[in-house]
Amino acid sequence: MELSRRDVLRAGAAVALAASKPLSAQTLLFTPSSELLPRSGRRRVVIAGGGWGGMTAARYVRELAPELEVVLLERNPVFWSCPMSNKWLLDIVDTGYLVHSYASAALKYGYTFVQTEIIDIDRAARRVATAQGTVQYDWLVLAPGIRYAFEPWFGNDRKAIDYTRATYPTAYIPSSEHQQVKRKIRDFKGGTFVMTLPPPPHRCPPSPYERACLMAWWFKNNKVPARIVILDPKPRIAPITVGFRQAFEELYPDVITHVPNAQIKEVDPFARVVKTAAGDFKFDDALLMSPHQAGDLAWKAKVTGTTADGKPTGWAAVHPLYYNLKDDPRVFVIGDAVGAVSPQFGHYPKSGHVANRQARAAAQYIAWQAKEQELKPIIIDNLCYMLVNNSPREAIAVQFDYKLGDDGVLQQTQFDDNDRRAKLWEEDLRWAALIYADFLTG
C-alpha cells in the first residue's frame, strides 16, 4: 500500500519511544556529540549503508550472532528499492511497494538504526565518524551502493555535471530522481529520446533494457510520436540477448532503435547531442546514464582497488569468496560496490538479489569470526526478471549459477529465459515478495 503521512508519523513515534527499549532494539536520532553511541559492553558490528545488502546484513548478523550489538547507519529516512522501480514508473506497482520504514525493520529484527550522514571512516581506529558523532566498531560491513562517474565525460566541469544530473537524471540511486524520471516520461510529447547505457560493470536493476521497453510501451499506448535510441557501448544486447532483441523488434519496432558499439566520445548536455563511436546523436530529451563506480563510503574507507598499472578500478578490492579485506579481515564490503571476483566472468551482477545473498553470507562469516571458527565459502546465486510488455504483462528472465572450479576460481553459468510470458511476471512478483520479506517487515 502507499506510504501515508500516518505511516511516517508512526515511524517517528517509534523513534521517540525507542530510548525506553534495550539498545539492541532501539532506533536512534541523536544531536551531534563526540560519541554517538557509547559502548554497551558487547562487541559491535556497524553496517554502513542501508540498501538491500545493508538491511539484510543487519537482520542476519543479529540472528546468527545474537551476542553481538548491531548498528545500521543510513542517511535516508526511508528505504527505497531500485529493484521493481521500473514498474513504478508506469504505476504497475505503487509507491508503498518500494518504500519501507527503517524504524520498523530495526524494531522487528532487534538492531539499532541511526539516520545520519557518514562523514569519514577510520579503519585504523575502527571508528565511523557521522554528522552526529562517532561510532566505534569491532566489525564493519560496508554497503556503499554506487555513485555516478561523470568525470570520463566532463572531467572537472562542474557546470556540465550538475546540469546533466539535474536535467537528464537516470534514477539508478534511490532519490528524488525517480520522481523526475517518471515526470519526464509522462511529459514527453514526441521526438528523439536518447538513453546512454553505462558501460559494464553497472548497477542492474533497474535494467536499462527493461526501462526502454516499458517507456516504449507507454509511448506506443498513449500515441506519443517518440523514438527511443539506445546507445549501448557493448557489441550486442546482453544479457538476455535474444529475449530483448525480440522485444525490441516484435513489440516496438517503430519506437526502439538499439545502437551497439556506441562508446561515448563526447556529451554536450546543453546542445543536446551525444557523440559516440557509432555516430553522433541529437536528442529532444534523454536519460544520460554515466559510468558507475563504488559509492562514496567505499572511497571514504579506502577500500577501492587499483589496476596493475596503479590506476583506480573504481570498485572495492575484496576476497572473492568472503567479501572482506585481505589486510583488514573484519571489514566486509557487499553489494554493488564489490569489485571483480573471478578471471572467468569478472564482477558479480550488481543486483539486489546478489546484495541480499552476499549480505547473508557476510553475516555468517562474522558469526564464525566471533566464535573464532574457520570460514567456509558460501556460494551465492543470482536471478533477475524483466518486464518487457505491459498489455499483456510479459517478462523474460536470467539466472546465474556459481561454483568453485578445481583451481579454486569462481565459475559462472548463465541461463537466459528468452520466451516472454505472463508466468515470468507472476514469478517476478513472488520473487520480490519473498526477498522483501527477508529483510523488511513483510
C-alpha positions as CSV (number, residue, x, y, z in Angstrom):
1,M,0.0,0.0,0.0
2,E,1.0,3.6,-0.3
3,L,3.2,5.2,2.4
4,S,0.9,7.7,4.1
5,R,1.5,10.6,6.4
6,R,0.1,8.5,9.2
7,D,2.8,5.8,8.5
8,V,5.5,8.5,8.7
9,L,4.1,9.8,12.0
10,R,4.0,6.3,13.4
11,A,7.6,5.7,12.4
12,G,8.5,9.0,14.2
13,A,6.7,7.9,17.3
14,A,8.6,4.6,17.3
15,V,11.9,6.6,17.2
16,A,10.8,8.7,20.1
17,L,9.8,5.7,22.2
18,A,13.0,3.7,21.4
19,A,15.0,5.2,24.2
20,S,12.9,3.2,26.7
21,K,13.8,-0.1,24.9
22,P,17.0,-2.2,25.2
23,L,19.8,-0.9,23.0
24,S,19.6,-3.8,20.6
25,A,16.0,-2.9,19.6
26,Q,16.4,0.9,19.5
27,T,16.1,3.3,16.6
28,L,18.0,6.4,17.5
29,L,18.3,10.0,16.3
30,F,20.9,12.0,18.2
31,T,22.2,15.5,18.2
32,P,25.9,15.9,17.4
33,S,28.3,14.7,20.2
34,S,31.8,13.4,20.5
35,E,30.5,9.8,20.8
36,L,27.2,8.9,19.2
37,L,26.7,5.5,20.7
38,P,28.6,4.6,24.0
39,R,29.9,1.1,24.2
40,S,27.3,-1.3,25.6
41,G,29.8,-3.9,26.8
42,R,29.2,-6.1,23.8
43,R,31.3,-6.4,20.7
44,R,29.7,-4.3,17.9
45,V,29.0,-4.7,14.2
46,V,28.5,-1.4,12.4
47,I,26.8,-1.6,9.0
48,A,27.3,1.5,6.8
49,G,24.6,1.8,4.2
50,G,21.0,0.6,4.4
51,G,20.2,-0.7,0.9
52,W,19.3,-4.3,0.1
53,G,22.7,-5.5,1.3
54,G,22.9,-3.4,4.5
55,M,19.4,-4.2,5.8
56,T,19.8,-7.9,5.1
57,A,23.2,-7.9,6.9
58,A,21.7,-6.2,9.9
59,R,18.9,-8.7,10.2
60,Y,21.2,-11.8,9.8
61,V,24.1,-10.7,12.0
62,R,21.6,-10.1,14.7
63,E,20.1,-13.5,14.1
64,L,23.3,-15.6,13.6
65,A,25.3,-13.8,16.3
66,P,22.9,-12.6,19.0
67,E,25.7,-11.9,21.4
68,L,26.9,-9.0,19.1
69,E,25.5,-5.5,19.0
70,V,24.3,-4.4,15.5
71,V,24.1,-0.8,14.4
72,L,22.9,0.2,10.9
73,L,23.9,3.7,9.8
74,E,22.0,5.2,6.8
75,R,21.5,8.8,5.7
76,N,18.0,8.3,4.2
77,P,14.9,8.4,6.4
78,V,13.1,5.6,4.5
79,F,14.2,2.6,2.4
80,W,13.5,2.9,-1.4
81,S,14.0,-0.2,-3.6
82,C,15.6,0.1,-7.0
83,P,14.6,-3.4,-7.9
84,M,11.0,-3.2,-9.3
85,S,11.3,0.6,-9.7
86,N,10.9,0.5,-13.5
87,K,7.4,-0.9,-12.9
88,W,6.7,2.0,-10.6
89,L,7.4,4.5,-13.4
90,L,4.3,3.1,-15.1
91,D,2.3,2.6,-11.9
92,I,2.3,-1.1,-12.3
93,V,3.4,-1.1,-8.6
94,D,2.7,1.7,-6.2
95,T,5.0,3.7,-4.0
96,G,4.2,1.7,-1.0
97,Y,5.6,-1.4,-2.8
98,L,9.0,0.3,-3.0
99,V,9.2,2.5,0.2
100,H,9.5,0.9,3.6
101,S,10.4,2.0,7.2
102,Y,13.9,1.5,8.5
103,A,12.5,2.0,12.0
104,S,10.0,-0.8,11.7
105,A,12.6,-3.3,10.4
106,A,15.1,-2.3,13.2
107,L,12.4,-2.9,15.8
108,K,11.3,-6.2,14.3
109,Y,14.8,-7.7,14.0
110,G,16.4,-6.1,17.1
111,Y,19.1,-3.9,15.8
112,T,19.9,-0.2,16.2
113,F,19.1,2.1,13.3
114,V,20.6,5.6,13.2
115,Q,19.7,8.0,10.4
116,T,22.8,10.1,9.8
117,E,25.3,11.1,7.2
118,I,28.7,9.2,7.4
119,I,31.5,11.7,7.2
120,D,34.6,9.5,7.5
121,I,35.7,6.0,8.2
122,D,39.0,5.5,10.2
123,R,39.8,1.8,9.8
124,A,43.0,2.1,11.9
125,A,41.0,3.3,14.8
126,R,37.9,1.2,14.0
127,R,35.7,4.3,14.1
128,V,33.0,5.7,11.9
129,A,32.5,9.5,12.0
130,T,29.0,10.7,11.4
131,A,27.3,14.1,11.3
132,Q,26.0,13.3,14.8
133,G,29.1,11.9,16.4
134,T,31.5,8.8,16.2
135,V,30.7,5.1,16.4
136,Q,33.3,2.5,17.3
137,Y,33.1,-0.9,15.8
138,D,34.7,-4.4,16.1
139,W,33.4,-5.4,12.7
140,L,32.4,-3.1,9.8
141,V,30.1,-4.0,6.9
142,L,30.2,-1.5,4.0
143,A,27.2,-1.5,1.7
144,P,28.0,1.6,-0.3
145,G,26.0,1.0,-3.4
146,I,27.2,3.0,-6.4
147,R,27.9,6.6,-7.4
148,Y,27.8,8.3,-10.8
149,A,31.2,8.8,-12.5
150,F,30.7,11.8,-14.8
151,E,34.5,12.6,-15.0
152,P,35.1,10.4,-18.1
153,W,32.6,12.7,-19.9
154,F,33.2,16.1,-18.4
155,G,36.5,16.0,-16.4
156,N,36.1,18.5,-13.6
157,D,33.5,20.7,-15.4
158,R,31.0,21.0,-12.5
159,K,28.6,23.1,-14.6
160,A,28.2,20.3,-17.1
161,I,28.0,17.6,-14.4
162,D,25.4,19.5,-12.3
163,Y,23.3,20.4,-15.4
164,T,23.3,16.8,-16.6
165,R,22.3,15.4,-13.2
166,A,19.5,17.9,-12.8
167,T,18.2,17.8,-16.4
168,Y,18.8,14.2,-17.5
169,P,18.6,12.1,-14.4
170,T,18.7,8.3,-14.6
171,A,17.3,7.1,-11.2
172,Y,19.9,4.5,-10.6
173,I,20.2,5.7,-7.0
174,P,17.2,5.9,-4.7
175,S,16.3,9.6,-4.5
176,S,14.1,12.3,-6.0
177,E,15.5,11.3,-9.4
178,H,12.8,8.6,-9.6
179,Q,10.1,11.3,-9.5
180,Q,11.9,13.3,-12.1
181,V,12.2,10.4,-14.5
182,K,8.6,9.5,-14.0
183,R,7.5,13.1,-14.9
184,K,10.0,13.1,-17.8
185,I,8.3,10.1,-19.4
186,R,4.8,11.3,-18.8
187,D,5.5,14.8,-20.1
188,F,7.3,13.8,-23.3
189,K,5.4,15.0,-26.3
190,G,7.4,13.3,-29.0
191,G,10.8,13.3,-30.8
192,T,14.0,11.5,-30.1
193,F,14.6,10.2,-26.6
194,V,18.2,9.0,-26.1
195,M,19.3,6.5,-23.5
196,T,23.1,6.2,-23.0
197,L,23.8,2.9,-21.3
198,P,26.6,2.8,-18.7
199,P,29.5,0.6,-19.7
200,P,29.8,-2.6,-17.7
201,P,30.0,-3.2,-14.8
202,H,27.0,-1.2,-13.8
203,R,24.1,-1.5,-11.4
204,C,21.1,-3.5,-12.6
205,P,18.3,-3.3,-11.6
206,P,16.9,-1.0,-12.8
207,S,17.6,-2.7,-16.1
208,P,18.1,-0.1,-18.8
209,Y,16.7,-2.5,-21.4
210,E,13.6,-3.2,-19.3
211,R,13.1,0.6,-18.8
212,A,13.4,1.2,-22.6
213,C,10.7,-1.5,-23.2
214,L,8.3,0.0,-20.6
215,M,8.9,3.5,-21.9
216,A,8.2,2.3,-25.4
217,W,5.0,0.6,-24.3
218,W,3.9,3.9,-22.7
219,F,4.7,6.0,-25.7
220,K,3.0,3.5,-28.1
221,N,-0.1,3.0,-25.9
222,N,-0.5,6.8,-25.5
223,K,0.2,7.5,-29.1
224,V,3.3,9.7,-28.4
225,P,5.3,10.0,-31.6
226,A,8.6,9.0,-29.9
227,R,11.7,7.3,-31.0
228,I,13.9,5.8,-28.2
229,V,17.6,5.5,-29.2
230,I,19.6,3.1,-27.0
231,L,23.3,4.0,-27.2
232,D,24.9,0.7,-26.0
233,P,28.7,0.6,-25.5
234,K,28.5,-3.2,-25.8
235,P,28.8,-5.0,-29.1
236,R,25.4,-6.7,-28.6
237,I,22.4,-6.7,-26.3
238,A,23.4,-8.6,-23.1
239,P,22.3,-10.3,-21.0
240,I,19.2,-12.0,-22.3
241,T,20.3,-11.2,-25.9
242,V,17.5,-13.0,-27.8
243,G,14.7,-12.0,-25.4
244,F,15.4,-8.3,-25.5
245,R,16.1,-8.3,-29.2
246,Q,12.8,-9.9,-29.9
247,A,11.0,-7.5,-27.7
248,F,12.6,-4.5,-29.5
249,E,11.9,-6.0,-32.9
250,E,8.5,-7.6,-32.4
251,L,6.8,-5.3,-29.9
252,Y,8.4,-1.9,-30.5
253,P,9.9,-1.8,-34.0
254,D,8.8,1.7,-34.7
255,V,9.8,3.1,-31.3
256,I,13.1,1.5,-30.2
257,T,16.4,1.7,-32.1
258,H,19.3,-0.2,-30.5
259,V,22.8,1.1,-31.4
260,P,25.6,-1.3,-30.5
261,N,29.3,-0.3,-30.1
262,A,28.2,3.2,-29.2
263,Q,31.1,4.1,-26.8
264,I,30.8,7.7,-25.6
265,K,33.3,10.1,-27.1
266,E,31.6,13.4,-26.0
267,V,28.4,14.5,-24.3
268,D,27.1,18.1,-24.7
269,P,24.0,18.3,-22.5
270,F,23.5,22.0,-23.4
271,A,23.4,21.4,-27.2
272,R,21.6,18.1,-26.6
273,V,24.0,15.9,-28.6
274,V,25.9,12.7,-27.8
275,K,28.9,11.8,-29.9
276,T,29.8,8.1,-30.0
277,A,32.0,5.6,-31.8
278,A,28.8,4.7,-33.8
279,G,28.0,8.2,-34.8
280,D,26.5,11.5,-33.4
281,F,23.0,11.6,-32.0
282,K,20.9,14.7,-31.3
283,F,18.0,14.4,-28.9
284,D,14.9,16.1,-27.6
285,D,15.2,14.5,-24.2
286,A,17.4,11.9,-22.6
287,L,18.4,9.7,-19.7
288,L,22.2,10.2,-19.7
289,M,23.5,7.2,-17.8
290,S,27.1,7.8,-16.9
291,P,29.6,5.1,-16.0
292,H,29.2,3.7,-12.4
293,Q,31.7,3.1,-9.6
294,A,31.6,2.1,-6.0
295,G,29.6,4.5,-3.7
296,D,31.2,7.2,-1.6
297,L,31.6,5.1,1.5
298,A,34.0,2.8,-0.3
299,W,36.2,5.7,-1.1
300,K,35.9,7.1,2.5
301,A,37.0,3.7,3.9
302,K,39.8,3.5,1.3
303,V,38.8,0.0,0.1
304,T,38.8,0.6,-3.6
305,G,41.3,-1.4,-5.7
306,T,43.9,-0.5,-8.3
307,T,44.9,-2.0,-11.7
308,A,48.3,-3.5,-12.4
309,D,49.5,0.0,-13.6
310,G,48.3,1.7,-10.4
311,K,45.0,3.2,-11.7
312,P,41.9,3.0,-9.6
313,T,39.5,0.3,-10.6
314,G,36.6,2.2,-9.1
315,W,35.4,-0.9,-7.1
316,A,36.2,-2.4,-3.8
317,A,39.0,-4.9,-3.7
318,V,37.8,-7.8,-1.5
319,H,38.3,-11.5,-1.1
320,P,36.3,-13.1,-3.9
321,L,34.7,-15.7,-1.6
322,Y,34.4,-13.9,1.7
323,Y,33.9,-10.2,0.7
324,N,36.4,-9.0,3.3
325,L,39.7,-7.1,3.0
326,K,42.9,-9.1,2.9
327,D,44.6,-6.6,5.2
328,D,41.6,-6.0,7.4
329,P,39.5,-9.2,7.6
330,R,36.9,-7.7,9.9
331,V,35.9,-5.2,7.3
332,F,33.4,-6.6,4.7
333,V,32.1,-5.0,1.5
334,I,28.8,-6.3,0.0
335,G,26.5,-5.4,-2.9
336,D,27.1,-3.3,-5.9
337,A,30.4,-1.8,-4.7
338,V,32.2,-5.2,-4.9
339,G,35.0,-5.5,-7.4
340,A,35.9,-8.3,-9.8
341,V,35.8,-11.7,-8.1
342,S,36.8,-14.1,-11.0
343,P,39.0,-14.1,-14.1
344,Q,36.3,-16.0,-15.8
345,F,33.4,-13.5,-15.6
346,G,34.8,-10.5,-13.7
347,H,32.1,-9.0,-11.5
348,Y,29.0,-10.4,-10.0
349,P,25.9,-8.9,-11.4
350,K,25.2,-5.7,-9.5
351,S,21.7,-6.7,-8.5
352,G,19.6,-6.6,-5.3
353,H,19.5,-10.4,-5.4
354,V,23.3,-10.6,-5.2
355,A,23.4,-8.0,-2.5
356,N,21.0,-10.0,-0.4
357,R,22.9,-13.2,-0.9
358,Q,26.3,-11.6,-0.2
359,A,24.9,-10.0,3.0
360,R,23.6,-13.3,4.3
361,A,27.0,-14.9,3.6
362,A,28.9,-12.0,5.3
363,A,26.6,-12.3,8.3
364,Q,27.5,-15.9,8.7
365,Y,31.2,-15.1,8.2
366,I,31.1,-12.6,11.0
367,A,29.3,-15.1,13.3
368,W,32.0,-17.6,12.6
369,Q,34.7,-15.0,13.2
370,A,33.1,-14.0,16.5
371,K,33.3,-17.6,17.6
372,E,36.9,-17.9,16.2
373,Q,35.7,-20.6,13.8
374,E,37.1,-21.3,10.3
375,L,35.4,-19.6,7.4
376,K,33.9,-21.9,4.8
377,P,32.9,-20.4,1.4
378,I,29.2,-19.8,0.9
379,I,28.3,-19.9,-2.8
380,I,25.6,-17.5,-3.9
381,D,23.3,-17.2,-7.0
382,N,21.5,-14.5,-8.9
383,L,18.1,-14.3,-10.5
384,C,16.5,-11.3,-12.4
385,Y,13.2,-10.8,-14.1
386,M,12.5,-8.0,-16.7
387,L,9.0,-6.9,-17.7
388,V,9.0,-6.2,-21.4
389,N,5.3,-5.7,-22.2
390,N,2.5,-4.2,-20.1
391,S,-0.5,-5.4,-22.1
392,P,-0.3,-8.3,-21.7
393,R,2.2,-8.3,-18.9
394,E,5.0,-10.5,-20.1
395,A,8.5,-10.9,-18.7
396,I,11.8,-12.6,-19.5
397,A,14.5,-13.7,-17.1
398,V,18.1,-14.6,-16.5
399,Q,19.7,-16.9,-13.9
400,F,23.3,-17.1,-12.9
401,D,24.7,-20.1,-11.1
402,Y,28.2,-20.2,-9.5
403,K,30.6,-22.9,-8.4
404,L,34.2,-23.2,-7.4
405,G,36.4,-24.8,-10.0
406,D,39.1,-27.4,-9.2
407,D,41.5,-24.5,-9.2
408,G,39.6,-22.6,-6.6
409,V,38.3,-20.0,-9.1
410,L,34.7,-19.0,-9.2
411,Q,32.9,-20.1,-12.3
412,Q,29.6,-18.6,-13.7
413,T,26.9,-20.3,-15.8
414,Q,24.2,-18.1,-17.3
415,F,20.7,-19.2,-18.3
416,D,18.7,-16.8,-20.4
417,D,14.9,-17.4,-20.5
418,N,14.0,-15.5,-23.7
419,D,10.4,-16.7,-24.0
420,R,8.4,-13.7,-22.8
421,R,5.2,-14.8,-21.0
422,A,2.9,-13.9,-18.2
423,K,4.2,-16.7,-16.0
424,L,7.5,-15.0,-15.6
425,W,5.8,-11.8,-14.5
426,E,4.0,-13.8,-11.8
427,E,7.3,-15.4,-10.8
428,D,8.8,-11.9,-10.5
429,L,6.1,-10.8,-8.1
430,R,6.6,-14.0,-6.0
431,W,10.4,-13.4,-6.0
432,A,10.0,-9.8,-4.9
433,A,7.6,-10.8,-2.1
434,L,9.9,-13.5,-0.8
435,I,13.1,-11.4,-0.9
436,Y,11.5,-8.3,0.6
437,A,10.2,-10.3,3.5
438,D,13.8,-11.5,4.1
439,F,14.9,-8.0,5.4
440,L,11.8,-5.8,5.6
441,T,8.8,-6.2,7.9
442,G,6.8,-8.3,5.5
